[in-house]
């Protein structure tokens, strides 16, 4: 048996995978995000470990016999978060998360300090990445920076608790802006630009390789005979790709979770930072990922449900009952609740409803949100195509994969078949378990299989044509509002 741990932003998911490839069971535990100031986003790493232990306890209670047979553990996690440790492995401050926007000034400073940043790291400097966060800490919390002995990413902090060892894989390290992405090694040049050295970085180990063994006290506590190997694992998107068997060039998927990620696999390093396309390493050797990223995706749906006092199932049912005319007359929605990455690289962008009237109802607001996120995904899709990146079909994973209406809308807009698979919402946890299986000696051709297609949503050309004028107005709306998002015009609070 193999255990996958996926440390997300809103919850940790754990998954038990049998050697037959079947999922035995899943469990989870929720998290809260702290926002001590506008545009800040933090979490206490101790809550990650407590949530992981709680979820594992629930999974063990549900499947005690299968759980006792665990031989390998893999990890997946939210990328970019900065966990700062002192020389006794004590956490120095709350972790600054991927959707924290405080380090805009530091992004410009890093770009100036490291002229070869784009060439080496394959990405623009954005506040979501790890390096600008550390530059912010150095400037605003120098006493913390002076104590810094090691920087870990979120999943790697959990592995430290599991094994007592530090490590990171290239897929997660690629999101720091300290990695030479082509060479899959730390860049001394980029580290030096941030006042850091590789002594403060964990060792780099491929995601499918062993990174330690489960500690003896946890073996006893969890009732495992052992030994249990712990894989290095991967960033959430790379692990999701492993979960659906997307490991060959041209394989692609769209993840609709808190954020939205459109990812296509390549067998070479193909940076294109000019269009804010991300070039990251995959969680398996000799593979890279090209990605466009929407910072707010399914989180927009949760937000509008909270705003209107309903639940997702009820709102999605109301949206599905709308007529075509009601959809055409719905407000437009800019889904930039946490700023935006691809293609705008605009940390100041904000969410906007435009075009509301007395006829606007909860259902039309819900439609506008689904459509607005889909339009943002289409913007990223165009950026990928502009970089020469193609995919014949896309697997849909994450919480958004539960909505057939949303899947069809995206297929129509992208003019690309969208496929859903059983258990797609647990893709990263499944990928993590598969990486644990590989670390235990699993054979790649047997482990990295593609799941059966549950539904394929074929594009409807007529609907695509109907939506094009709204998409152009969506893009025009952003172009007009972008100057007004600048802090000189915005009062945040």
C-alpha positions as CSV (number, residue, x, y, z in Angstrom):
1,X,0.0,0.0,0.0
2,X,1.1,3.6,-0.7
3,X,0.1,6.8,1.0
4,X,-0.2,10.1,-0.8
5,X,-0.3,13.3,1.1
6,X,-1.4,16.5,-0.8
7,X,-0.9,19.6,1.3
8,X,-3.2,22.2,-0.3
9,X,-4.0,25.7,0.7
10,X,-7.5,25.0,2.0
11,X,-7.0,21.4,3.2
12,X,-4.7,18.5,3.3
13,X,-5.9,15.3,1.5
14,X,-4.5,11.9,2.1
15,X,-5.1,8.9,-0.2
16,X,-4.4,5.2,0.2
17,X,-3.4,3.4,-3.0
18,X,-3.3,-0.4,-3.5
19,X,-0.5,-2.1,-5.6
20,X,-3.3,-2.9,-8.1
21,X,-3.6,0.8,-8.8
22,X,-7.0,1.2,-7.2
23,X,-7.7,3.9,-4.6
24,X,-8.6,2.3,-1.3
25,X,-9.8,5.4,0.5
26,X,-9.2,9.1,1.1
27,X,-9.5,11.6,4.0
28,X,-8.8,15.2,4.6
29,X,-8.6,18.1,7.1
30,X,-9.3,21.8,6.5
31,X,-7.0,24.8,6.9
32,X,-7.5,28.5,7.4
33,X,-5.5,31.2,5.7
34,X,-4.4,34.2,7.8
35,X,-4.5,37.6,6.1
36,X,-2.9,40.0,8.7
37,X,-2.9,42.8,6.2
38,X,-4.6,43.3,2.8
39,X,-2.9,41.2,0.0
40,X,-1.0,39.1,2.6
41,X,-1.5,35.4,2.9
42,X,0.1,33.2,5.6
43,X,-0.3,29.9,7.4
44,X,1.3,28.4,10.5
45,X,3.3,25.3,9.4
46,X,2.4,23.6,12.7
47,X,-1.2,23.5,11.4
48,X,-0.1,21.6,8.3
49,X,1.4,18.9,10.4
50,X,-1.5,18.7,12.8
51,X,-3.9,18.5,9.9
52,X,-1.9,15.8,8.2
53,X,-1.9,13.7,11.4
54,X,-5.7,14.2,11.8
55,X,-6.3,13.2,8.2
56,X,-4.1,10.1,8.5
57,X,-5.8,9.1,11.7
58,X,-9.2,9.3,9.9
59,X,-7.9,7.3,7.0
60,X,-6.4,4.7,9.3
61,X,-9.7,4.4,11.2
62,X,-11.6,3.8,8.0
63,X,-9.2,1.2,6.5
64,X,-7.1,-0.2,9.4
65,X,-6.0,-3.4,7.6
66,X,-5.0,-1.7,4.4
67,X,-3.3,1.1,6.2
68,X,-1.1,-1.3,8.2
69,X,0.4,-2.5,4.9
70,X,1.8,0.9,3.8
71,X,5.3,0.6,2.3
72,X,5.8,4.0,0.7
73,X,4.7,7.6,1.2
74,X,4.7,10.4,-1.4
75,X,4.1,14.1,-1.0
76,X,2.5,16.9,-3.0
77,X,1.9,20.4,-1.9
78,X,1.1,24.1,-2.6
79,X,4.1,25.6,-4.3
80,X,6.2,28.7,-3.6
81,X,5.4,29.1,0.2
82,X,8.4,30.2,2.3
83,X,9.0,28.1,5.5
84,X,11.9,29.7,7.3
85,X,13.8,27.6,9.8
86,X,16.6,28.4,12.2
87,X,19.6,26.2,12.9
88,X,17.5,24.1,15.3
89,X,14.8,23.6,12.6
90,X,12.4,25.9,14.5
91,X,10.0,27.9,12.4
92,X,10.9,31.6,12.5
93,X,7.7,33.1,11.3
94,X,4.4,32.1,9.6
95,X,4.8,30.8,6.1
96,X,4.2,33.3,3.4
97,X,2.0,31.6,0.8
98,X,1.9,31.5,-3.0
99,X,-1.0,34.0,-3.3
100,X,0.7,36.6,-1.1
101,X,1.2,39.9,-3.0
102,X,3.4,41.9,-0.6
103,X,6.7,41.6,-2.6
104,X,6.0,43.6,-5.7
105,X,8.9,46.0,-5.1
106,X,11.3,43.0,-4.5
107,X,10.3,41.5,-7.8
108,X,11.6,44.5,-9.7
109,X,14.7,44.6,-7.5
110,X,15.5,40.9,-8.2
111,X,15.1,41.4,-11.9
112,X,17.6,44.3,-11.7
113,X,20.0,42.3,-9.6
114,X,19.9,39.2,-11.7
115,X,20.0,40.1,-15.4
116,X,20.0,36.4,-16.4
117,X,17.0,35.6,-14.2
118,X,14.6,34.8,-17.1
119,X,17.2,32.7,-18.9
120,X,18.1,30.6,-15.9
121,X,14.8,30.4,-14.0
122,X,12.6,30.4,-17.1
123,X,10.0,32.6,-15.4
124,X,9.3,36.3,-14.6
125,X,9.8,37.5,-11.1
126,X,6.3,37.5,-9.5
127,X,5.2,38.0,-5.9
128,X,3.9,34.5,-5.7
129,X,7.4,33.0,-6.1
130,X,9.6,32.3,-3.2
131,X,12.7,34.4,-3.9
132,X,10.9,37.8,-3.7
133,X,9.4,36.8,-0.4
134,X,12.8,36.2,1.1
135,X,14.0,39.6,-0.1
136,X,11.0,41.1,1.6
137,X,11.9,39.4,4.8
138,X,15.5,40.6,4.5
139,X,14.2,44.2,4.1
140,X,11.3,44.3,6.6
141,X,12.3,41.6,9.2
142,X,16.1,41.6,9.2
143,X,16.3,39.9,12.6
144,X,14.4,36.9,11.2
145,X,16.6,36.9,8.1
146,X,19.8,36.8,10.2
147,X,18.6,33.7,11.9
148,X,17.7,31.9,8.7
149,X,19.4,28.5,8.3
150,X,17.2,26.8,5.8
151,X,14.2,27.6,3.5
152,X,11.7,24.8,2.9
153,X,8.6,24.7,0.8
154,X,5.3,23.5,2.4
155,X,5.3,19.8,1.5
156,X,9.0,19.6,2.5
157,X,8.2,20.8,6.0
158,X,5.8,18.0,6.3
159,X,8.5,15.5,5.1
160,X,10.8,17.0,7.7
161,X,8.3,15.9,10.4
162,X,7.9,12.5,8.7
163,X,11.5,11.7,8.3
164,X,13.7,14.2,10.1
165,X,15.5,14.9,6.8
166,X,15.4,17.9,4.5
167,X,15.0,17.6,0.8
168,X,13.2,19.2,-2.2
169,X,12.4,18.0,-5.7
170,X,13.1,20.0,-8.9
171,X,9.4,20.6,-9.7
172,X,8.9,22.5,-6.4
173,X,12.3,24.1,-6.5
174,X,11.6,25.5,-10.0
175,X,8.9,27.7,-8.3
176,X,11.5,29.5,-6.1
177,X,13.4,31.4,-8.8
178,X,16.6,30.0,-7.4
179,X,16.7,26.9,-9.7
180,X,18.6,26.5,-12.9
181,X,15.6,24.9,-14.5
182,X,17.4,23.4,-17.5
183,X,20.2,21.8,-15.3
184,X,17.8,20.9,-12.4
185,X,20.3,22.4,-9.9
186,X,20.4,25.4,-7.6
187,X,21.8,28.6,-9.2
188,X,24.4,30.2,-7.2
189,X,24.0,33.4,-9.2
190,X,20.3,33.7,-8.4
191,X,20.8,32.7,-4.7
192,X,23.5,35.4,-4.4
193,X,21.1,38.0,-5.8
194,X,18.9,37.4,-2.8
195,X,21.7,37.3,-0.2
196,X,21.5,33.5,0.1
197,X,23.6,30.5,-0.6
198,X,23.0,26.8,-1.4
199,X,23.9,26.1,2.3
200,X,20.5,27.4,3.1
201,X,18.8,25.3,0.5
202,X,17.7,21.6,1.1
203,X,19.3,18.9,-1.1
204,X,17.7,18.4,-4.5
205,X,16.4,14.9,-5.1
206,X,14.2,13.8,-8.0
207,X,10.5,13.5,-7.0
208,X,10.2,9.7,-7.6
209,X,13.4,8.9,-5.6
210,X,13.6,8.2,-1.8
211,X,14.3,11.2,0.4
212,X,14.2,9.5,3.8
213,X,12.5,6.8,5.9
214,X,9.5,7.2,8.2
215,X,10.6,7.9,11.7
216,X,10.5,5.0,14.2
217,X,8.1,6.8,16.6
218,X,5.6,7.3,13.7
219,X,5.9,3.7,12.7
220,X,4.8,2.8,16.3
221,X,2.1,5.4,16.5
222,X,0.5,4.5,13.2
223,X,0.9,0.8,13.7
224,X,3.2,0.1,10.8
225,X,5.7,-2.7,10.7
226,X,8.1,-0.7,8.5
227,X,10.4,0.2,6.9
228,X,8.4,2.8,5.0
229,X,10.2,4.9,2.4
230,X,9.2,8.5,1.8
231,X,9.6,9.9,-1.7
232,X,10.7,13.5,-2.4
233,X,7.4,14.1,-4.1
234,X,6.4,17.1,-6.2
235,X,4.7,20.4,-6.4
236,X,0.9,20.2,-6.6
237,X,0.7,20.6,-10.4
238,X,3.5,18.2,-11.2
239,X,2.0,15.6,-8.8
240,X,-1.4,16.1,-10.4
241,X,0.2,15.3,-13.7
242,X,1.6,12.1,-12.3
243,X,-1.8,11.3,-10.9
244,X,-3.4,11.3,-14.4
245,X,-0.4,9.8,-16.1
246,X,0.6,13.0,-17.9
247,X,4.3,12.3,-18.2
248,X,4.8,12.2,-22.0
249,X,5.3,15.2,-24.3
250,X,2.0,16.7,-25.4
251,X,0.1,15.3,-22.4
252,X,-2.0,18.1,-20.8
253,X,-4.4,18.9,-18.0
254,X,-6.4,21.8,-16.5
255,X,-6.6,21.9,-12.7
256,X,-9.5,23.9,-11.3
257,X,-8.6,24.2,-7.6
258,X,-8.1,27.3,-5.5
259,X,-6.1,28.5,-8.5
260,X,-6.4,27.3,-12.1
261,X,-3.5,25.8,-13.9
262,X,-3.3,24.7,-17.5
263,X,-0.2,22.4,-17.9
264,X,1.4,20.7,-20.9
265,X,4.3,18.3,-20.6
266,X,7.5,18.6,-22.6
267,X,10.7,16.6,-22.9
268,X,12.9,19.8,-23.0
269,X,13.2,23.1,-21.3
270,X,11.2,25.7,-23.3
271,X,11.1,29.0,-21.4
272,X,8.8,31.8,-22.6
273,X,8.6,34.3,-19.7
274,X,7.6,37.2,-22.0
275,X,4.0,35.9,-22.0
276,X,4.1,35.0,-18.2
277,X,4.1,31.3,-19.1
278,X,5.8,29.2,-16.4
279,X,8.5,26.7,-17.3
280,X,9.0,24.2,-14.4
281,X,10.6,20.8,-14.0
282,X,8.3,17.8,-13.8
283,X,8.2,15.5,-10.8
284,X,9.7,12.7,-12.9
285,X,13.2,12.9,-14.5
286,X,13.9,14.4,-17.9
287,X,10.5,16.1,-18.2
288,X,9.4,19.7,-17.9
289,X,6.0,21.5,-17.6
290,X,4.8,24.5,-19.4
291,X,2.0,26.2,-17.5
292,X,-0.4,29.2,-17.6
293,X,-1.7,30.1,-14.1
294,X,-5.0,31.8,-13.0
295,X,-4.6,32.7,-9.4
296,X,-8.3,32.5,-8.5
297,X,-10.4,29.7,-10.0
298,X,-12.7,27.4,-7.9
299,X,-12.0,29.9,-5.1
300,X,-14.1,32.4,-7.0
301,X,-17.0,30.0,-7.0
302,X,-16.6,29.5,-3.2
303,X,-16.4,33.2,-2.8
304,X,-19.6,34.0,-4.7
305,X,-21.5,31.2,-2.8
306,X,-20.5,32.8,0.5
307,X,-21.4,36.3,-0.9
308,X,-24.9,35.1,-2.0
309,X,-25.6,32.8,0.9
310,X,-25.8,29.5,-1.0
311,X,-23.8,26.3,-1.6
312,X,-22.0,25.3,-4.7
313,X,-24.4,22.5,-5.7
314,X,-27.4,24.8,-5.5
315,X,-25.7,27.6,-7.4
316,X,-24.5,25.3,-10.2
317,X,-28.0,23.8,-10.6
318,X,-29.4,27.4,-10.9
319,X,-26.8,28.3,-13.5
320,X,-27.4,25.2,-15.5
321,X,-31.1,26.2,-15.7
322,X,-30.4,29.6,-17.3
323,X,-31.4,30.2,-20.9
324,X,-28.9,31.2,-23.5
325,X,-30.3,34.7,-23.6
326,X,-29.9,35.0,-19.8
327,X,-26.2,34.0,-20.1
328,X,-25.6,36.5,-22.9
329,X,-27.1,39.3,-20.8
330,X,-25.2,38.3,-17.6
331,X,-22.6,40.6,-16.1
332,X,-19.0,40.1,-16.9
333,X,-16.7,39.0,-14.2
334,X,-12.9,39.6,-13.8
335,X,-11.8,36.8,-11.5
336,X,-8.7,38.5,-10.2
337,X,-9.4,38.2,-6.5
338,X,-5.7,37.6,-5.8
339,X,-4.2,39.5,-8.7
340,X,-3.2,37.5,-11.8
341,X,-0.3,35.8,-13.4
342,X,-0.7,34.5,-17.0
343,X,-0.8,36.5,-19.3
344,X,-1.0,39.8,-17.3
345,X,1.6,39.4,-14.5
346,X,-0.5,41.9,-12.6
347,X,-0.4,41.6,-8.8
348,X,-2.7,44.6,-8.4
349,X,-5.5,43.3,-10.5
350,X,-8.8,42.9,-8.7
351,X,-12.1,41.1,-9.1
352,X,-14.9,43.0,-10.8
353,X,-18.5,42.5,-11.7
354,X,-19.5,44.7,-14.7
355,X,-22.9,45.3,-16.2
356,X,-25.3,44.5,-13.3
357,X,-28.9,45.7,-13.5
358,X,-32.1,45.2,-11.6
359,X,-32.6,42.0,-13.6
360,X,-29.3,40.5,-12.2
361,X,-30.0,37.5,-10.0
362,X,-27.8,35.1,-8.0
363,X,-27.8,32.6,-10.9
364,X,-26.5,35.1,-13.4
365,X,-23.8,36.2,-11.0
366,X,-22.9,32.5,-10.7
367,X,-22.8,32.1,-14.5
368,X,-20.6,35.2,-14.7
369,X,-18.1,33.7,-12.3
370,X,-17.9,30.4,-14.1
371,X,-17.5,32.2,-17.4
372,X,-15.0,34.7,-16.1
373,X,-12.7,32.0,-14.8
374,X,-13.1,30.2,-18.1
375,X,-12.2,33.4,-20.0
376,X,-9.0,33.7,-17.8
377,X,-8.1,30.1,-18.6
378,X,-8.6,31.0,-22.3
379,X,-6.3,33.9,-22.0
380,X,-3.6,31.5,-20.6
381,X,-4.4,29.0,-23.4
382,X,-3.7,31.7,-26.0
383,X,-0.4,32.4,-24.2
384,X,0.7,28.8,-24.4
385,X,-0.2,28.5,-28.0
386,X,1.7,31.7,-28.7
387,X,4.7,29.9,-27.2
388,X,4.2,27.0,-29.6
389,X,2.8,24.7,-27.0
390,X,0.0,22.4,-28.2
391,X,-2.3,19.8,-26.6
392,X,-4.9,17.7,-28.5
393,X,-7.0,17.2,-25.4
394,X,-7.0,18.3,-21.7
395,X,-7.8,16.3,-18.6
396,X,-9.9,18.3,-16.1
397,X,-8.9,17.8,-12.4
398,X,-9.5,19.5,-9.1
399,X,-12.7,20.5,-7.4
400,X,-14.0,22.2,-10.5
401,X,-14.0,18.9,-12.3
402,X,-17.2,18.0,-10.4
403,X,-19.2,20.5,-12.6
404,X,-20.2,19.1,-16.0
405,X,-21.5,22.6,-16.9
406,X,-18.2,24.2,-16.3
407,X,-16.3,21.5,-18.2
408,X,-18.5,22.0,-21.3
409,X,-18.1,25.7,-21.1
410,X,-14.3,25.4,-21.0
411,X,-14.4,22.9,-23.9
412,X,-16.5,25.3,-26.0
413,X,-14.2,28.3,-25.3
414,X,-10.9,26.5,-25.8
415,X,-12.2,24.5,-28.8
416,X,-10.4,21.5,-27.2
417,X,-11.9,18.3,-25.9
418,X,-12.0,18.3,-22.1
419,X,-11.9,14.9,-20.3
420,X,-12.8,14.0,-16.8
421,X,-11.7,10.9,-14.9
422,X,-12.9,9.1,-11.8
423,X,-11.4,10.7,-8.7
424,X,-10.0,13.7,-10.6
425,X,-10.5,16.0,-7.6
426,X,-7.8,13.9,-5.8
427,X,-5.3,14.0,-8.6
428,X,-2.4,15.5,-6.6
429,X,-2.8,13.0,-3.7
430,X,-2.9,10.1,-6.2
431,X,0.2,11.4,-7.9
432,X,1.9,11.7,-4.5
433,X,1.0,8.1,-3.7
434,X,2.4,7.0,-7.1
435,X,5.7,8.8,-6.4
436,X,5.8,6.9,-3.1
437,X,5.3,3.7,-5.1
438,X,8.1,4.6,-7.5
439,X,10.4,5.3,-4.5
440,X,9.6,1.8,-3.2
441,X,10.9,0.3,-6.5
442,X,7.7,0.5,-8.6
443,X,8.2,0.3,-12.4
444,X,7.2,3.5,-14.2
445,X,5.3,1.8,-17.0
446,X,3.1,0.0,-14.5
447,X,2.7,3.0,-12.0
448,X,2.3,6.0,-14.4
449,X,-0.8,4.8,-16.2
450,X,-3.5,7.0,-17.5
451,X,-7.0,6.7,-15.8
452,X,-10.1,5.7,-17.7
453,X,-11.9,8.6,-19.3
454,X,-15.3,9.1,-17.5
455,X,-16.7,11.8,-19.8
456,X,-15.3,13.7,-22.8
457,X,-16.8,17.1,-23.5
458,X,-16.6,17.9,-27.2
459,X,-16.5,21.6,-28.2
460,X,-19.6,23.1,-29.6
461,X,-18.6,25.6,-32.4
462,X,-21.9,27.5,-32.3
463,X,-21.5,28.3,-28.6
464,X,-17.9,29.2,-29.1
465,X,-19.0,31.8,-31.7
466,X,-21.7,33.1,-29.3
467,X,-19.2,33.6,-26.5
468,X,-16.5,35.4,-28.6
469,X,-18.0,38.9,-28.3
470,X,-18.2,38.5,-24.5
471,X,-14.6,37.3,-24.4
472,X,-13.5,40.4,-26.3
473,X,-15.4,42.6,-23.9
474,X,-13.8,40.7,-21.0
475,X,-10.4,41.5,-22.3
476,X,-11.3,45.1,-23.1
477,X,-12.7,45.6,-19.6
478,X,-9.4,44.5,-18.1
479,X,-7.4,46.8,-20.5
480,X,-9.5,49.8,-19.4
481,X,-9.4,49.0,-15.7
482,X,-5.7,48.0,-15.4
483,X,-4.5,51.6,-14.8
484,X,-7.1,52.0,-12.1
485,X,-5.9,48.9,-10.2
486,X,-2.6,50.7,-9.6
487,X,-2.1,51.4,-5.9
488,X,-2.1,55.1,-6.7
489,X,-5.8,54.8,-7.5
490,X,-6.8,52.0,-5.1
491,X,-7.7,52.2,-1.4
492,X,-7.3,48.8,0.1
493,X,-8.8,47.7,3.4
